[in-house]
């Protein structure tokens, strides 16, 4: 082949690539900012594959191991970290594929995992492989985290923090216990330092108890709806205490149906002051399928339809939705030195701030009395809320935020990150 022909082919390839970049805002954004990304599948069980998306701190592998590592556990269950955490909350690009100023990738390594299997880019070869319990979910996550540190050996001594949101916050105490046990038994080389629980569904009973009160006090529902849902909650608590979580979930579905019908407005349960996030998330799903997925053609099956939530995954876990994880959190507080930070927004309906405050103050651990009497301090910035701490436990009440604290109050979130990562 002549030099002239090779040159022509090179020019044609460049022209096609540049056109592709012009047509693809994600590719264009990638080429405009400095990022170093690793995306990979881990087979956690035969036929069950978890997908992880890893960002090196500040876009370079140079000395990345000297900077903290955060492992993010998304909620739902069945919400995708590769979409929601990545583009809606903490990744380097926002949902418009534009650079995010308050990304967690600045000065920190970030590992996002699409879990449980069947969520986001993760998949199963047979639906029977979808998880049915929190235990199965945490075991799969333990396997993918082990695989990560086996592949990326340079991060084994890096200070690492586990952060979970919503149902991911409920899962973090159990996962923390599993990881800590694996570390102690020398089955995992990892420097786990702390756990962050944001808008955590840790104690579903305490969160559910205050939902009608919160909506009534905010003027979203009338007194008749309030009385009706309060009676339903009383029944739910009875069945939760009996550990009949299946019937409790049925009553919960009925309560939310009543709230949605009788409020005479569309309630954003993530943030009472904001419009529904679902149109924006539907648009994000379109963009990821059109622009992001093609860039992963060497890894991701292009026939896979990415969505921000997997209904199949969610309904498979319906029976354990109301199972608490408080005992795992108490075990971590009583038996380890891990720093634990719990944070919650004051506009959150799913996990109202009062519910979070109630369950965190009811934890049975050696520092509970000191924690109860600890004086609140203001979060950095103007009117961002308050926090209190005793020994290794801290609780942040974040103002101006709902369920997605990192995106809705990044100033407070930065204080939380610095607090858990501080050496004191």
Secondary structure, 3 states (H helix, E strand, C coil): CCHHHHHHHHHHHHHHHHHHHHHCHHHHHHHHCCCCEEEEEEEEECCEEEEEEEECHHHCCCCHHHCCEEEEECCCCCECHHHHHHHHHHCCECCCCCECCCCCCCCCEEEEEECCCCCCCCEECCHHHCCCCHHHHHHHHHHHHHHHHHHCHHHCCCEEEEEEECHHHHHHHHHHHHHHHHHHCCCCCCEEEEEEEECCCCCHHHHHHHHHHHHHHCCCCCHHHHHHHHHHHHHHHHHHHCCCHHHHHHHHHHHHHHHHHHCCCCCCCCCCCCCCCHHHHHHHHHHHHHHHHHHHCCCCCCCCCCCCECHHHHHHCHHHCCCCCHHHHHHHHHHCCCEEEEEEECCCCCCCHHHHHHHHHCCCCCCHHHHHHCCCEECCCCCCEEEEEECCEEEEEECCCCCCHHHHCHHHHHHHHHHHHCCC
